[in-house]
Amino acid sequence: MKESIDIEDLLIWTYRDMVADKVAAARAHGRPMLGTSWAAVDRAVTLGAVVRAAPVELLPGDCDDAALVHAAVLALDDAFFAPAGDGAEASVMDRAMAAEVGGEILRQPGDRATLVMPDGSETAMRSITVSVYLVLHARAATRPDSYADVVRRRGRPRADGEIAPGLTFEDVMYARAVYAVWHAALGILSADLTDRLARWRPEAPKVDAEPWLRRTGRLLEAVGANNSSPVKSLVQR
């Protein structure tokens, strides 16, 4: 009988425990990984051996499950797009959102894409490498910072744009856009991996989609510069 698991926990298992990305990279370059080679682990499990080097209990099919999850994560790099250009608005859309307004996203070489609207107008887009966020946060068992515990202070920002030491309102909105893409990707993964894994039954993410809507009354002015790690670009450079 399959085990139910939150999609966020499944990614942690895949990347922190099974190191799926590192194993896949080693395989791609023809380098076996001592103690983590999936083929070797599968053989050991089949023979009933005790794999003392493994950080978690390994069951038959675990290696294939980790590989499937990793492949699904990488496939998401073709799912999300943002307007190209340094001055472009930090808005994000997927193919379904484009279809809702009658548009179509056409993939171009590299990370480029074009949003074509029914009237023939075109907008240059770039793909978002959401896999980077999924892998790094799963490996560390963390989540993107969304400044959920703060609200914007009353009044205008300072002349330099800061609303807190080392933090601008644009920084907060950008961080929340990153969080929103990360959360949407979790939802897509949980649906995409349904009935595809041997051991796990992925469930939709339990974490809030918009945690910043839960107001705590804390002012943004009280936030220090070390509240978050530096914001990373949504667009692959």
C-alpha positions in Angstrom: 0.0 0.0 0.0 1.4 3.4 -1.0 2.3 6.0 1.7 0.7 9.4 1.5 3.2 12.2 1.6 3.1 16.0 1.3 4.7 17.1 -1.9 7.1 19.3 0.0 8.3 16.4 2.1 8.6 14.2 -1.0 11.0 16.7 -2.5 13.0 16.8 0.7 13.2 13.0 0.5 14.3 13.1 -3.1 17.0 15.7 -2.8 18.2 15.7 0.8 18.0 11.9 1.4 18.2 10.4 -2.0 20.5 13.1 -3.5 18.7 12.5 -6.8 20.2 15.5 -8.6 23.8 14.4 -7.8 23.2 10.8 -8.7 21.6 11.9 -12.0 24.6 14.2 -12.8 27.1 11.4 -12.0 25.2 9.0 -14.3 25.2 11.6 -17.1 29.0 11.8 -16.9 29.5 8.1 -16.5 30.8 8.4 -12.9 29.5 5.9 -10.3 28.9 7.4 -6.8 30.2 5.2 -4.0 27.5 4.4 -1.5 24.7 6.2 -3.5 24.7 4.4 -6.8 21.0 3.6 -7.4 21.8 0.4 -9.2 24.0 -0.8 -6.4 21.4 0.1 -3.8 18.7 -1.7 -5.7 20.9 -4.8 -5.9 21.6 -4.7 -2.2 18.0 -4.3 -1.3 17.0 -7.1 -3.6 19.5 -9.4 -1.9 18.3 -8.4 1.5 21.6 -6.8 2.5 22.0 -4.0 5.0 23.1 -0.8 3.3 24.8 0.9 6.3 25.9 4.0 4.3 22.3 4.9 3.4 20.9 7.9 5.4 17.3 6.6 5.1 15.6 3.2 4.9 15.6 2.1 1.3 12.8 0.0 -0.2 12.7 -1.6 -3.7 11.6 1.1 -6.2 12.9 4.0 -4.2 15.6 4.8 -6.7 13.1 4.8 -9.6 10.8 7.0 -7.6 13.6 9.5 -6.9 14.5 9.5 -10.6 10.9 10.2 -11.6 10.5 13.0 -9.2 13.7 14.6 -10.4 12.6 14.3 -14.0 9.3 16.0 -13.2 11.1 18.8 -11.4 13.3 19.5 -14.4 10.3 19.5 -16.7 8.9 22.4 -14.8 11.5 24.7 -16.3 9.3 24.7 -19.4 6.2 25.6 -17.4 6.7 29.2 -16.1 7.6 32.4 -18.0 8.2 36.0 -17.3 8.5 39.1 -19.5 12.1 39.5 -20.8 14.2 42.7 -20.3 15.7 44.3 -17.3 12.9 46.8 -16.9 10.1 44.2 -17.3 7.5 43.8 -14.7 8.1 40.8 -12.4 4.9 39.1 -13.4 4.8 35.3 -14.1 2.5 33.2 -16.2 2.2 29.6 -17.3 0.8 28.1 -20.5 -2.7 27.7 -19.0 -2.8 31.3 -17.9 -1.8 32.4 -21.5 -4.5 30.1 -23.0 -7.2 31.7 -20.7 -6.7 35.1 -22.4 -6.5 33.5 -25.9 -2.7 33.6 -26.0 0.0 31.0 -26.7 3.6 30.8 -25.5 6.0 29.6 -28.2 9.4 28.3 -27.0 12.5 29.8 -28.7 16.1 28.7 -28.5 17.7 28.9 -25.1 15.6 30.4 -22.4 13.6 32.6 -24.8 9.9 32.4 -25.6 7.2 34.5 -27.2 3.7 35.2 -26.0 1.5 35.5 -29.0 -2.0 37.1 -28.5 -5.1 36.7 -30.7 -4.6 40.2 -32.2 -1.1 39.2 -33.4 0.8 41.2 -30.8 3.9 39.5 -29.4 5.7 39.8 -26.1 9.2 38.6 -25.5 9.4 36.2 -22.6 12.0 34.1 -20.7 11.6 30.8 -19.0 11.9 30.6 -15.3 14.3 28.0 -13.9 11.9 27.0 -11.0 13.8 23.7 -10.6 16.7 25.7 -9.0 14.3 26.9 -6.2 12.7 23.5 -5.8 16.0 21.6 -5.5 17.9 24.0 -3.3 15.1 24.5 -0.8 14.3 20.8 -0.7 18.0 19.9 -0.1 18.1 22.3 2.9 14.4 21.6 4.0 13.6 25.4 3.7 11.1 27.6 1.9 11.5 30.8 0.0 11.2 33.9 2.3 8.0 35.8 1.6 8.2 38.3 4.5 5.0 36.8 5.7 5.3 38.3 9.2 5.5 41.9 8.1 3.3 44.5 6.5 4.2 47.7 4.7 4.5 50.7 7.0 2.2 53.7 6.6 3.5 56.6 4.6 5.9 56.9 1.7 9.2 55.0 1.4 12.3 57.0 1.9 13.9 58.8 -1.0 16.2 55.9 -1.7 13.2 53.5 -1.9 14.0 51.7 1.4 11.1 50.8 3.7 13.4 49.0 6.2 17.2 48.8 6.5 18.4 47.1 3.3 14.9 46.3 2.1 12.6 48.0 -0.5 9.0 47.4 -1.2 10.0 46.0 -4.6 12.3 43.5 -2.8 9.3 42.2 -0.8 7.1 42.0 -3.9 9.8 40.1 -5.8 10.4 37.7 -3.0 6.7 37.0 -2.8 6.6 36.4 -6.6 9.4 33.8 -6.1 7.4 32.1 -3.3 4.2 32.1 -5.4 6.0 30.4 -8.3 7.6 27.9 -5.9 4.2 27.0 -4.3 2.5 26.7 -7.8 5.2 24.4 -8.9 4.6 22.2 -5.8 0.9 21.9 -6.8 1.7 21.0 -10.4 4.2 18.3 -9.2 1.7 16.7 -6.8 -0.8 16.3 -9.6 1.7 15.3 -12.2 3.2 12.5 -10.0 -0.2 11.0 -9.0 -0.2 7.2 -9.5 3.3 7.3 -11.0 5.4 6.4 -8.0 5.9 2.9 -6.5 6.1 3.9 -2.8 4.5 7.3 -2.5 1.2 8.9 -3.0 1.9 12.7 -3.3 -0.5 15.1 -1.8 -1.0 18.8 -2.5 1.2 21.2 -0.5 -0.2 22.0 2.9 1.8 25.2 3.3 -0.1 28.4 2.7 -0.1 29.8 -0.9 -0.1 33.4 0.4 1.2 33.4 4.0 1.6 37.1 4.0 -2.1 37.5 4.1 -2.0 36.3 7.7 -1.3 39.7 9.3 0.5 39.7 12.6 0.5 43.5 13.2 4.3 43.7 13.0 5.6 46.7 11.1 8.1 46.3 8.3 10.2 49.0 9.9 11.1 46.4 12.6 12.6 44.0 10.1 16.4 43.9 10.0 18.5 43.4 6.8 19.2 39.8 7.8 15.6 38.7 7.6 16.1 36.9 4.3 18.9 35.6 2.1 19.6 37.7 -0.9 16.8 37.6 -3.5 17.7 35.5 -6.5 16.6 36.2 -10.0 13.6 34.4 -11.3 15.0 34.4 -14.8 17.8 32.2 -15.9 20.8 34.3 -16.8 
